[in-house]
Amino acid sequence: MEIYSQFRAGIGRSFSSADSTYYSPGFETKFSILGTKLVIKNVTAEDCRLYFCAIKRGGSIQFVESFHVISDPRAEHKSKNQQSDHAVSISLSLNAALVFVVICLSCVSLSLKRRISKYQANLPPAGTSERLEAPQYEEIKLPCRSAPAESVYSQVQLLPFTLPQS
């Protein structure tokens, strides 16, 4: 078979209708060599290329026949139309999603603007010395201990500290 219009690769060889050898293990699952026939299983676009049949005579290879596997142009045209239709539907879906996101962001923005204006309306006018209410809190008194020996600080003992002499 021809690869990239430049190289030829051997698929396999056949000595009889029952005895075939494949040059690559993957070829045996894709191709069947039956005597002088080559069968391509599950043809894909990748299989559309030029194939050759050769005979080895006296140490040299002679190409006796070639064939070109092509895809059905009508099927290819249908496939391109289906791909085009699919691309259009994806594009429309993405555009609709984008419009939805823009509408949602606009609604959020309007809602925030309304909240800010309501908050600003409740503030005292600028430049006034009006104070806000004093914070509310409750004063808690802890019991006072009379004996200094019971305090936390009286229980701390200082360690003797001496500077090292050099």
Contacts in CASP RR format, 6 or more apart in sequence:
PFRMAT RR
TARGET T0000
AUTHOR 0000-0000-0000
METHOD contacts of the structure
MODEL  1
MEIYSQFRAGIGRSFSSADSTYYSPGFETKFSILGTKLVIKNVTAEDCRL
YFCAIKRGGSIQFVESFHVISDPRAEHKSKNQQSDHAVSISLSLNAALVF
VVICLSCVSLSLKRRISKYQANLPPAGTSERLEAPQYEEIKLPCRSAPAE
SVYSQVQLLPFTLPQS
1 8 0 8 1.000
1 9 0 8 1.000
1 10 0 8 1.000
1 11 0 8 1.000
1 49 0 8 1.000
1 50 0 8 1.000
1 51 0 8 1.000
1 52 0 8 1.000
2 8 0 8 1.000
2 49 0 8 1.000
2 50 0 8 1.000
2 51 0 8 1.000
2 52 0 8 1.000
3 9 0 8 1.000
3 49 0 8 1.000
8 52 0 8 1.000
9 23 0 8 1.000
10 23 0 8 1.000
11 22 0 8 1.000
11 23 0 8 1.000
11 24 0 8 1.000
11 27 0 8 1.000
11 31 0 8 1.000
11 33 0 8 1.000
11 38 0 8 1.000
12 20 0 8 1.000
12 21 0 8 1.000
12 22 0 8 1.000
12 23 0 8 1.000
12 27 0 8 1.000
12 31 0 8 1.000
12 33 0 8 1.000
13 20 0 8 1.000
13 21 0 8 1.000
13 23 0 8 1.000
13 33 0 8 1.000
14 20 0 8 1.000
14 21 0 8 1.000
14 33 0 8 1.000
14 34 0 8 1.000
14 35 0 8 1.000
14 36 0 8 1.000
16 35 0 8 1.000
17 34 0 8 1.000
17 35 0 8 1.000
20 32 0 8 1.000
20 33 0 8 1.000
20 34 0 8 1.000
20 35 0 8 1.000
22 28 0 8 1.000
22 31 0 8 1.000
22 33 0 8 1.000
29 41 0 8 1.000
30 40 0 8 1.000
30 41 0 8 1.000
30 42 0 8 1.000
30 47 0 8 1.000
31 38 0 8 1.000
31 39 0 8 1.000
31 40 0 8 1.000
31 41 0 8 1.000
32 38 0 8 1.000
32 39 0 8 1.000
32 41 0 8 1.000
33 39 0 8 1.000
36 53 0 8 1.000
38 51 0 8 1.000
38 53 0 8 1.000
40 47 0 8 1.000
40 69 0 8 1.000
43 69 0 8 1.000
45 71 0 8 1.000
47 69 0 8 1.000
48 69 0 8 1.000
48 70 0 8 1.000
48 71 0 8 1.000
49 68 0 8 1.000
49 69 0 8 1.000
50 66 0 8 1.000
50 67 0 8 1.000
50 68 0 8 1.000
51 66 0 8 1.000
51 67 0 8 1.000
51 68 0 8 1.000
51 69 0 8 1.000
52 63 0 8 1.000
52 65 0 8 1.000
52 66 0 8 1.000
53 63 0 8 1.000
53 64 0 8 1.000
53 65 0 8 1.000
53 66 0 8 1.000
54 61 0 8 1.000
54 62 0 8 1.000
54 63 0 8 1.000
54 64 0 8 1.000
55 61 0 8 1.000
55 62 0 8 1.000
55 64 0 8 1.000
56 62 0 8 1.000
124 130 0 8 1.000
145 151 0 8 1.000
148 154 0 8 1.000
END
